[in-house]
C-alpha cells in the first residue's frame, strides 16, 4: 500500500491488488481515521466512506487535498491497477 502523498497530517494511500479493487479511489488517513474518496468520476469529489472519529471539517480538508491532486492520484492508481 504505497503512500502517495502527505500534507497537514493527512496521508494519502493507494491500496494494491489483489485485495483492492475498482473503481479508482484513495484512502486518506489522519490520526487513526480514514476517508475513502473515489477519483476520476468526472463529478465533484465527495467522501465515499468515513471510518473512525473525524470531524466534518477534517473530512472536507481531506476531500480538498484529493481534489488538488486528483489527476496525479488517478494516474498513480491506474499505474498500480491497470498495469
C-alpha positions as CSV (number, residue, x, y, z in Angstrom):
1,X,0.0,0.0,0.0
2,X,2.1,2.9,-1.2
3,X,1.7,6.3,0.5
4,X,1.5,8.7,-2.4
5,X,1.2,12.0,-0.6
6,X,1.4,13.5,2.8
7,X,0.4,17.0,3.9
8,X,-1.0,18.6,7.1
9,X,-1.2,15.3,9.0
10,X,-3.1,13.6,6.2
11,X,-1.6,10.6,4.5
12,X,-2.9,9.5,1.1
13,X,-2.7,5.9,0.1
14,X,-3.5,3.7,-2.9
15,X,-4.0,0.1,-1.8
16,X,-2.8,-2.6,-4.2
17,X,-4.3,-5.6,-5.9
18,X,-5.3,-8.3,-5.5
19,X,-7.0,-7.2,-2.2
20,X,-8.0,-3.8,-3.6
21,X,-10.5,-3.2,-6.4
22,X,-12.1,-0.5,-8.6
23,X,-13.5,2.0,-9.1
24,X,-10.4,4.2,-8.7
25,X,-10.2,5.7,-5.2
26,X,-7.8,6.7,-2.5
27,X,-7.7,6.3,1.3
28,X,-6.9,9.4,3.3
29,X,-5.8,8.7,6.8
30,X,-5.3,11.1,9.7
31,X,-5.0,10.2,13.4
32,X,-6.5,6.8,13.0
33,X,-9.5,7.9,11.0
34,X,-9.9,7.1,7.3
35,X,-11.8,8.8,4.4
36,X,-12.3,6.8,1.2
37,X,-12.7,9.1,-1.9
38,X,-13.5,8.0,-5.4
39,X,-11.4,9.7,-8.1
40,X,-11.7,10.2,-11.9
41,X,-15.5,10.2,-11.9
42,X,-15.9,13.5,-13.7
43,X,-18.1,14.7,-10.8
44,X,-17.3,16.8,-7.8
45,X,-15.4,14.7,-5.2
46,X,-17.1,13.6,-2.0
47,X,-16.3,11.1,0.7
48,X,-17.4,7.6,-0.2
49,X,-16.9,6.1,3.3
50,X,-15.6,7.5,6.5
51,X,-14.2,5.4,9.3
52,X,-13.3,6.5,12.8
53,X,-13.8,9.7,14.7
54,X,-13.1,12.5,12.4
55,X,-14.8,15.9,12.2
56,X,-16.7,17.1,9.2
57,X,-14.1,19.9,8.9
58,X,-11.3,17.3,8.6
59,X,-13.3,15.3,6.0
60,X,-13.7,18.5,3.9
61,X,-10.0,19.1,4.2
62,X,-9.3,15.5,3.0
63,X,-11.6,16.0,0.0
64,X,-9.9,19.3,-0.9
65,X,-6.5,17.7,-0.7
66,X,-7.5,14.9,-3.0
67,X,-9.2,17.5,-5.4
68,X,-5.9,19.3,-5.7
69,X,-4.1,16.1,-6.6
70,X,-6.8,14.2,-8.4
71,X,-5.1,13.8,-11.8
72,X,-1.8,12.7,-10.3
73,X,-3.6,10.3,-8.0
74,X,-5.7,8.9,-10.8
75,X,-2.5,8.3,-12.9
76,X,-0.8,6.5,-9.9
77,X,-4.0,4.4,-9.3
78,X,-4.0,3.3,-12.9
79,X,-0.3,2.5,-12.8
80,X,-0.8,0.1,-9.9
81,X,-4.2,-1.3,-11.0
82,X,-4.2,-1.3,-14.8
83,X,-0.6,-2.3,-15.2
